[in-house]
Amino acid sequence: MIELRTPAEIEQMRPAGRFVAETLATLRADTRVGTNLMDIDRRAHDLIRRAGAVSCYIDYHPSFGAMPFGKVICTSINDGVLHGLPHDYALRDGDLVSLDFAVSIDGWVADSAVSFVVGTPRDEDLRLIDTTERALAAAIAAATTDHRIGDISATIAEISHGAGYSINTDFGGHGVGRVMHGDPHIPNDGKAGRGYPLREGLVIAIEPWLLETTDELVTDPDGWTLRAADGSRGSHSEHTIAITADGPIVLTDRSFLGVD
C-alpha cells in the first residue's frame, strides 16, 4: 500500500535522514586502504547506539536473503554491488566500495548509499560512479508532482544507457516511511508518463545501481552479497526524498557536510 505523509510527518523524518547522511559521510572519510569491512560495521554500530537509532538491517530477513542480515551496514566491494555482507576483508588499493545504510529514529526510516574508490582509482570506476550519481541527481530533479514513477525510471535509464551501461530491474527504488522497503517499487528503467503519479507527501528512496559490462547478478555463498555475473565492477547511489508541492526534499542530503 502506498502511503502519503503530511508535512509534519516529513519534518519528523528529517532526523533519520540527517543521521544517515552524517554516518555515511563519517564512514566514507574514515575508510581507506587497509580498513577492514568488519571495522566499518563496528563503527556504524557504535554511531547507531550513540544516536539512539535502530538498525533496519540487523534483523532484516526478506525472501531473497538466506538468513537475517546480522550486520548494520551493507559493504559491497568491486564486483559486489548490492547487499554486501561485511566480512573479514582489508581494503586494497583501488578497491571500489559501496556503502548502503538505513536506520529508523523515532519510528521513521531513512536509507542512502554511496560509492567511492580507496587509494588509486581506475578511470573506468570513476566513470561508473559518476554515471550513477548523475542518474540519481537527474531522477531527483524529475521527482515533482507533475510527473509519474515512470519519469523517474526513464530518467535513470536515459543517463545509464547513454553512458553505455545496461540495466537490471530486479532491484530498485522503493517507498520509505515506517519501514525500509515499502510501495511503490521504482525500477531503474521504464517509460516516461507511466506508473503511479508522484503526489505530495510521497517519500521514496531512489537508487540507481550499475555494473560495468553486464546486467546479470549472482549471489555469493554468504547468501546476501550480489555480484556481477561476469566479475565486472558495480556502483550504487541512493537518497531518500520527500515529494512536496515546492519540489523534492532530499532527506539524506550530504552536501551540508561539504561532501556529495
C-alpha positions in Angstrom: 0.0 0.0 0.0 1.3 3.4 -0.9 1.2 5.9 2.0 1.4 9.7 1.8 3.0 11.7 4.6 1.8 15.0 6.0 4.2 18.0 6.1 4.5 17.4 9.8 5.5 13.8 9.3 8.1 14.7 6.7 9.6 17.1 9.3 9.7 14.2 11.7 11.7 12.1 9.2 14.4 14.7 9.0 16.5 13.5 12.0 16.8 10.0 10.5 17.8 11.4 7.1 20.4 13.7 8.7 21.8 10.9 10.8 22.1 8.6 7.8 23.8 11.4 5.8 26.3 12.1 8.7 27.1 8.5 9.2 27.8 7.8 5.5 30.0 10.9 5.4 31.9 9.8 8.5 32.4 6.3 7.3 33.5 7.4 3.9 36.1 9.8 5.4 37.4 7.0 7.7 37.5 4.3 5.0 40.9 3.9 3.3 43.3 1.3 2.1 43.7 -1.3 5.0 40.3 -0.6 6.6 38.6 -3.9 7.4 34.9 -4.2 6.5 34.2 -5.5 10.0 35.6 -2.3 11.4 33.2 -0.3 9.2 30.3 -2.3 10.6 31.5 -1.9 14.1 31.9 1.9 13.7 28.4 2.1 12.2 27.0 0.1 15.0 28.6 2.4 17.6 27.2 5.5 15.9 23.7 3.9 15.8 24.0 3.2 19.5 25.1 6.7 20.4 22.3 8.3 18.4 19.6 6.0 19.9 18.7 4.9 16.4 17.6 1.4 15.3 19.2 -0.5 12.5 17.0 -1.5 9.6 19.4 -4.3 8.6 20.5 -6.4 11.5 17.3 -8.5 11.8 16.2 -8.0 8.2 15.3 -11.3 6.5 13.4 -10.9 3.2 12.7 -13.8 0.9 15.9 -13.2 -1.1 18.2 -13.3 2.0 19.5 -16.7 3.2 19.2 -15.6 6.9 18.8 -12.5 9.0 21.4 -10.0 7.7 23.1 -9.8 11.1 25.1 -6.5 10.4 24.1 -2.9 10.4 25.5 -1.7 7.0 26.0 -3.2 3.5 29.6 -3.1 2.3 29.8 -4.1 -1.4 33.3 -4.3 -2.9 34.4 -4.2 -6.6 32.1 -6.7 -8.4 29.8 -6.7 -5.4 27.1 -4.0 -5.9 24.2 -4.7 -3.5 23.6 -6.2 -0.1 27.3 -6.8 0.6 27.6 -8.6 3.9 30.5 -7.3 6.0 33.2 -9.9 6.5 36.9 -10.1 7.4 38.5 -8.2 4.4 41.0 -5.4 4.5 40.5 -3.0 1.6 43.2 -2.9 -1.0 44.5 0.0 -3.2 41.9 0.7 -5.9 39.0 -1.1 -4.4 35.6 0.3 -5.3 33.4 0.5 -2.2 29.7 0.9 -1.9 28.1 1.6 1.5 24.4 1.3 1.9 22.9 2.3 5.3 19.4 2.6 6.7 18.1 3.3 10.2 15.0 4.4 11.9 14.8 7.2 14.5 11.6 7.7 16.5 10.0 5.2 14.1 10.9 7.0 10.9 13.3 5.4 8.3 15.9 6.9 6.0 18.0 5.0 3.5 21.0 6.1 1.4 24.1 4.7 -0.4 27.4 6.0 -1.7 30.2 4.5 -3.8 33.8 5.6 -3.9 37.3 4.3 -4.5 40.0 3.9 -1.9 43.6 4.6 -2.9 44.4 4.9 -6.6 41.2 4.9 -8.8 40.7 3.5 -12.2 39.2 5.9 -14.8 36.6 3.2 -15.6 35.5 3.1 -11.9 35.2 6.9 -11.7 33.1 7.0 -14.8 30.8 4.3 -13.4 30.4 6.1 -10.1 29.8 9.4 -11.9 27.1 7.8 -14.0 25.1 6.5 -11.0 25.5 9.9 -9.3 24.3 11.8 -12.4 21.4 9.4 -12.8 20.4 9.9 -9.2 20.6 13.7 -9.4 18.5 13.8 -12.6 16.0 11.4 -11.1 15.6 13.5 -8.0 15.0 16.6 -10.3 12.3 14.7 -12.1 10.5 13.8 -8.8 7.9 16.5 -9.0 4.1 16.5 -8.7 3.6 16.8 -12.4 5.4 13.5 -13.1 5.0 9.8 -12.5 7.1 6.9 -11.3 7.9 6.1 -15.0 9.5 9.6 -15.4 12.0 8.8 -12.6 12.8 5.4 -14.2 13.1 6.8 -17.7 15.5 9.5 -16.5 17.8 7.0 -14.8 17.7 4.8 -17.9 18.4 7.7 -20.3 21.6 8.6 -18.5 22.7 5.0 -17.8 22.1 3.8 -21.4 23.6 7.0 -22.7 26.8 6.1 -20.9 26.8 2.6 -22.4 25.6 0.6 -19.4 22.8 -2.0 -19.3 20.3 -2.0 -16.5 19.0 -4.8 -14.2 15.5 -4.1 -12.9 15.3 -6.8 -10.2 16.2 -4.3 -7.5 15.5 -0.6 -7.5 14.0 2.3 -5.5 11.1 1.9 -3.1 8.8 3.7 -0.7 10.2 4.7 2.7 8.4 5.5 5.9 7.8 3.4 9.0 9.5 0.5 7.2 12.6 0.5 5.0 11.1 -1.1 1.9 7.5 -0.2 1.0 5.4 0.7 -2.0 5.9 1.9 -4.7 8.7 0.0 -6.4 10.8 2.3 -8.6 12.7 0.4 -11.3 15.8 1.9 -12.8 14.3 1.6 -16.3 10.8 2.5 -17.6 8.7 4.6 -19.8 8.0 8.3 -19.1 4.5 9.2 -18.3 3.6 5.8 -17.0 3.0 4.5 -13.5 1.9 5.9 -10.2 1.6 9.7 -10.1 4.1 11.5 -7.9 1.9 13.0 -5.2 2.7 15.5 -2.5 3.7 13.6 0.6 5.2 10.6 -1.2 8.5 9.6 0.4 10.8 7.3 -1.7 14.3 6.1 -2.0 15.7 6.4 -5.5 18.7 4.2 -6.1 20.4 3.8 -9.5 23.0 1.0 -9.5 25.0 -0.2 -12.4 27.5 -2.9 -13.4 30.3 -2.1 -15.8 29.8 -4.8 -18.5 26.7 -6.8 -17.6 23.2 -6.6 -16.1 23.3 -10.1 -14.6 23.7 -10.8 -10.9 24.9 -13.8 -8.9 24.6 -14.4 -5.2 27.6 -15.1 -3.0 27.8 -18.2 -0.8 27.1 -15.8 2.1 23.5 -15.8 0.9 23.4 -12.0 0.6 26.1 -10.3 -1.4 25.0 -9.7 -5.0 27.9 -9.6 -7.6 28.2 -9.0 -11.3 27.9 -12.4 -13.1 31.0 -11.5 -15.3 33.1 -10.1 -12.4 32.9 -6.5 -13.6 32.6 -3.7 -11.1 29.5 -2.0 -9.7 28.4 1.3 -8.4 25.3 2.3 -6.2 24.0 5.7 -5.4 20.8 6.4 -3.3 18.9 9.1 -1.5 15.7 9.2 0.4 13.5 12.1 -0.8 10.1 13.6 0.0 7.9 14.9 -2.8 6.3 18.3 -2.0 4.4 21.0 -3.9 7.6 23.0 -3.9 9.8 20.2 -5.3 11.7 17.3 -3.8 13.4 17.4 -0.4 16.5 15.2 -0.2 16.2 14.0 3.4 19.6 12.2 3.2 21.5 15.1 1.6 25.2 15.2 2.5 26.1 18.5 0.8 25.7 20.5 4.0 28.6 18.4 5.3 30.9 19.5 2.5 30.6 16.2 0.7 28.5 14.9 -2.2 
